[in-house]
Amino acid sequence: MFAYCLNNPVNLIDFMGTCPHDGKFYTSGNFEGKHEYNPSCNLCKAHGSYSLIGKDGKEYTFYNASYEMDLIDFIAGWETLSLTRNKDGTIGFGYTIFSNDKLLYDITGSYNPSNITERQAYMLLMATVQKHEIALYSKYSSDILGMTLHQKNAVLDYSYNVGNAKPIITNLRKMDDYTAWTSTGISGRDKNGNLVVMSGLVKRRKADYNIFAYGIYDSAH
């Protein structure tokens, strides 16, 4: 009866009976012996929610469709949408065009599009966020597995905005949360090429902190 959740209906939640599909398990840590969340698998996300109960007795939500869309809308609110290719080789919500990019081709029908639709821009954004999520679980699983979904989403926005999550993960390991968020990822180059603190990045890091600490997704700036 409970084959769809490996005969574990308490710890494995699957409303549509599609997962877990690959039978992979965590081999250590708080979720040892339980089915491994796979951020690159669409089947794992098809039913809109994925949660596990850890050895500490707490329920951890790895994925929730509504909160993921909150993150997508948050990022879209901070990024500038361009439906035509920019001089710097980006398009959509800052998606960088590379040669022979299969993802870009699959979504837009071109390896080098001059124009895209808003829907395609959102698809590229969501695919890019998923790539960053896969990288987080690959490189910083011990940190991410101890976070709430909102905390993970804050780190995902940082990774999307800055390019990688290492600085914020490092800060969170050794600082209080507010200091960690407001002391990294805030610098950029001015028109003269000098590295300076950017007011827009300071505001975005504070917005990331509000997601991390309170689950508030506010892209007003």
N, C-alpha and C positions, 0 to 999 in steps of 0.2 A: 504493500500500500504506500509506503514512504520511500520507494526506490528513487524517486526524483530528488530526494535530499539525503541520499545515502543512509536511509533509515535513522535519520537524526532530525526530526521535525522541530525539536526545541531550539537547537543551536544553528540550524541551517534554514534560512527563510527563502522561499521561492514561490511566489504567488501564481506563476504561470506554468510551473512544472518543467522549466527548461534547463535549470542549473541545479547543482553543479554538474557539468558535463564532462570534465576531463579527469576527475578523481585525484587531483593533486592536493596534497595536504601540507600544512605548516609542520615543520619537523622540530621546532623549538620555540621558546618564548611563550607569551601569554595565550597564543592560539594553537599551541602544539596539538597535533592530532586532528585539527579541524580543517575543513575545506579552504583552500587558498583562494583569496580574491584575485581575479585576473583583470587588471584594468584595460588590457588590450582586447578583451573578448566582448563582442557585442551581445552574445547570448547572456553573459553574466549581468548585463545592464538592461536586457529586454523587459524584465518584469518591474523595473522602476525602483527597486530597493534591494540592498544586500547588507545583511547584518550578521554579526557573530557575538556570542557571549564568551568573554575571556575567562581565564582561570581566576581572575580577580572578582568574578561575579558581575561585572559591568557589561552592558550591551554596547557594542561598537558598530556604528553605521559606516560602512565603507563607501556606499553609493546611495544617493537618493535623487531621483530625477528632478524634483522641484528645486532642491538646493543647488544642483549642478547648473540648472538654467539660471538661478540667481547669480551664480558665478559668471556665466557667459554674458548675461545682461550687464553685470558689474564691469567686466572688462570692456565690453562694447561701449559703455558709458564713458570710460576713460580714454579709449583710443579714438583716433580720428578715422572715420570711414571714408575710404576713397574707392569709388567704383571704376576709376581709371588708373592705369599704371603710373606711379610716381617716378620722378627722376632718380630716386635712390634705389629703384628696382623693387619696390614694395607695392602691394595692392590690397584692397579690402581693409581689414583691421591691422595693418602693418605686416601682412604676410610677405615674406621675402621670396622672390621668384628665383629659383635655381634652374639650371639647364637639366632637362630630362627628369623633371619632378613628376613622378607618376601620380602622386596624390593630387597635385594641381591639375594634371591632365584628366584624371578621373572625375573631378568635380566640375571643371570648366570646359573640358573638351579641347584644351590647348595647353601646350607646354610653355607658351609665351603670350598670354592673353593681354590685350590692350585694355579690355573692358570686361567687367564681370557684373553679375546681378547682386542685389543685396542678400538674397538667399544663399548664393554661392559664397559670399563674404562670410556669412555666419557659419556655413559648413566648413570653410577653411579655418575659422576661429576655433570651432569645436574640435576639429581634428588636431589642431596644434596644441590645444589644452590637453587632449588625451595623450599626445606624445610626451608632454611634460609630466603628466601623471605616471606614465609608464617609467620614465626616468627616475621619478621620486621613489617608487617602490623598488626599483632596481638598485639605486645607490644609497638610499637612506631609509630602508624598510624599518629598521629598529626605531627610528625617530617617528616615522609616519604612522606606524601601527599603534603608537601610544597616543595619537591625537584624535580629537573629535573630527567630524566631517567638516565643520566650519573652520577649524584650525588648518586642516589639510587644504581647504580651498584658499585660505589666505596665503599659504605657502605656494600654491599653484599660481596665484596671481603674481606673486613676487617673481617666481621663476619665469612666467610668461613675459613680464615687463623687463626684467633685468637680463634674462637669458639663461640663468641657472640658479638653483636653489642653495648652493653651498654656503654663501655668505650668511643667509638668514638662518639656516640650520645650525651653523657654527655659533652664531650669536645666541640662539635659543638654548643651546647647551650650557652656556656659561653666564647668561645675564637674565635679569628680570624681563618679562615679556615686553613691556612698553619700551624699555631702553633698547632691547634687541631690535624691535621694529623701527625705531626712529633714528638708528645710528648706522644703517646700511642701506644701500640702494637709493641714495638721495643725491648723488653727484652726477654731473654730466658736463659736456664740453660747451663752452660759450662760443660765440661767433668768431672769436680769436683763437679757438682751440684750447683754451685754458680749462682745467678741471675745476668746477665750482659747484657749490650746493644749489640745487634747482628747487625753487619753491613748489613747483608742480609735483615733483617727486616726493618732497616732504609731505605734501597733502595726501598723496597716494599711499605712502607708507602708514600714515595715521589711519587712513581708510582700511588698509589691510589689518592693522591692529584691531580695529573695531569689528572686523569679521572674526578674527582670531579669538578675541576676548568675549565678544557679546553676540556674535552671529548676525551683525548688522551689515547689510550690503547697501552701501550708499555711494553712488558714483557722482554725486553733485560736487562740482568744483569750479 
